[in-house]
Amino acid sequence: MKVLIIEDDPTVSHFIRKGLTEASLTCDVAADGKRGLQMAESGQYDAIVLDRMLPEMDGMQVLQHLRSKRSETPVLILSAKSKVEDKVVGLRSGADDYLTKPFAFEELMARLELMVQRSAATPEQSNVEVTLTAADLTLNLLTRKVHRANQSIELQGREFRLLEYLMRNKERVITRTMLLEKVWDYNFDPQTNIIDVHISRLRQKIDKGFAVPLIETVRGAGYRMRDNIEDRMLS
């Protein structure tokens, strides 16, 4: 699941991002409403956490603009405004949920999960992808269950996030830089073998014991998640 956080308070946005990242979710942050709207309109997010009081463009304006463009991405408003009338305005403007500050991260996480589940319940009306597949491998973003050939596979948080990114980009060559940025949120190379270690662990879990490996090393470039294994079995 990929979440966009539109929040101008760096302490709050860091707190949310840290918690979601530890839960193996992918996060982007926008510090003002104008930038947040631009990112939200890309349509690449499964959910949006939106502060009401933002510089450049107010959170309610962001929400109204998204809904006017028929965006159906679930939006959770996060605000210090706790009066009933404030919540009613937010919900009637198109928000899927409303959470007041201060808040507990566990509640925020539970509300996000519920929002996405509700949205995914009608896939013909939603752009949320619930299940990723690559060959005989499946990954469910809501239940966080992974199976290959109907065999259940247990993954740690970072392994799940790594596999999700590879599966979202199956048959594409993924570089180390891309993995560092998208899976570890690094904007620099830490000069460690962190990627190699996690790729090795992931291979042990999803490839070991199967006739055809799905994670392929592309020499001098990076890695690739294969999808069409029939051709490889015949070659």
N, C-alpha and C positions, 0 to 999 in steps of 0.2 A: 504494500500500500504506500502511495506517495502523497504526502501532505504538504500543502502550502500554508505557511504561517505569516499572516500580515499583521505585524505588531511593531509599534515604534519604540517600546520600552525594551532595551537590550537585555535587561535582567530577566524579564518575563519570557522573551523569545528564546533566550539561551536555555532557560529552565525547561521550556516545552520541547525544544529541539533535542536537548540532552536526553530527556525521558523517552521521546519517540525513537531516537536513534538507538538507545539501549534496548528498546523493544524490537529492534531490527526493521524499523520503518525508514523510508527515505524522506528527507525533509528539505525544503527550500524556505528561505526567509526573505520577506520584503519589509523594509522599515517605513514605508509610506504608502498611502492609498493609491497613488498614481502608478507607482512601480508594481504594487500588488495586483492591480487590475490588469496591467500588461502581462504579467506572469500567469494570472488566472485564465486569461483569454486563450492561452496556448492549449488549454484542454488536456493537459498532461497529468492532472491531479485527481486523486480519488476523493479527496476531502480538503476543505479550506477552513482554517481557524482564523477568524476575522475580528480584530479589535474595532470598536465603534469610533473611538476618538483618535484620528490619524492626521498627520500633516499631509499637505498637498491635495488630498481628497478624503473626505469623511468616509468611514466604514459603511454607513448606510448608502452613500452614493455609489460606492463600489458594488455593494450587493444589488441595488436597484438596476445598475447598468448591466451586471451579469445576467440578471433575470430578464431584462428587456431584450437581450441577445439570445434568449432561450437556452442559456447555460443551465444544465441540471446538476452540476457538481454540488454535492452536499456541502452546506456552509454552517459552521458553528460560530455564533457570535460570542465573543469574549469581552465582557465589559464590566466596568465598575458601577454602571447604572443598574441598580437592582430593583427599581420600582416596577410594579406590575404593568403600568402603562408603557414603560420602556421596553419590557419584554414583549408585550403585545405588538408594539410598533415593529420591533425587529422580526418577529415571526410572521406578521402580516406582510412584511416587505419581501419575504421569500426565504428567510433563514430556516434551516431545518431543526436547529436547536439553539438554546441560549444559556450560557453559563456565566455566572457573575464572579468577579474578583473580590477577595482572594478565593482561590480554588485549590482543590486537591488534585494532583496529577492523575491518580487512579480514576477519579470521576471523569476527568477530561478524556482519558483513554477509553473508558467504557462508553461514553457518549459518542466518540468518534466511531468506534466499532459498530455501535448500534445504527448510527446514521448510514454507514456504508452498507450494512446488511439490509436495511430498509430499501436503500436505493437499488441494490443488486437484486432485490426480490422481483423487480420488473425489468429484466435486462433489455427488453425492447425499448424502454424509455431511459436507459442509463448507459453511460460510456464507461462504467466501472467494470474492469475485467476481474472476475472472481477466480477462475482457474487458468493456470498457465500449463501448456503442454509442450513437450519436445520428445518426439518418438513415443516410447512407451512410458515416459516419465510425466507425472502430473504434480502440480503444486497448487494447493488451495490457499488463497491469500487471506481468507476469513478464518478458517479453522486451523491454518498453519500446518496442515497435514501434507506429507510428501509420500508418493507411492511410485514404485517402478515395477511394471509387470505385476501389479496388484500386491506387491510386497511393501509393507510400511517401512519408511526410513525416518529415523530420528535425527534431527539436526539441531545444532546449537544456534543461538541467535545470529551470529555473524555468518555462519555457514548458510543459513536460510536466506539471509539478505544477499549473499554472493550468488547463490543459485538462482534467486529471483531475477537478479540483474542479467545473468547469463541467459536465462530462459526468455526474458523479455526481448533479448537481442539475438535470438538463436539464428544460426547460420551467418552471423556477422563476426568479423575478427574484432575482439575486444582487447585493447592495449592495457598495459600495466597502469598507465596514467589514467585511463578511463576508470579502471577499478579503484584506484586510490581516491579519485574524486567522487565517484558515485556510491561506492560501498563503504569506504572509510572516511569520507568527507575531508580528505587531505588535499590541500592545494600545493603540496610539495612532496618530493620523494624522501621518505624517512631513511632511505639507504639501509633497509632491513629486508629479510626474506619473508616478510609477513604474508605476501600474496602467495608465494610458493607453498608455504606451510598450509594455508587454508585450502588452496587448490588440491593439494595432496590429500588432506583430510576428506574433502568433498568427494574426490575420486574413490577413496576407500569405501565410501558409503553408497554412492550411486552407480559406480562402474564395476567394482570388484564382484566377481561371480557371474557377470553377464557376458554374453558372447561378443557384444559390440560396445566399446566405450563411447560415451556421449561427449565427454569433455576432451577436446583435441588441442594439443599444443601446436601453435603456428610458429615455426622457428623464426626468431628474429622479430616477431610482431606481437604475439600475445596468445590469446586462447579463443576457442570457438565452441559453442554448444551446438552439436549436430542434431538435426531433426529427422532427416530421411535416412534411417539406418538400413532399409531394405537394399538400397543400391550398394552400400558398403559391404553387406553380407554376401552379395553376389559377385563382387569384384575380387 
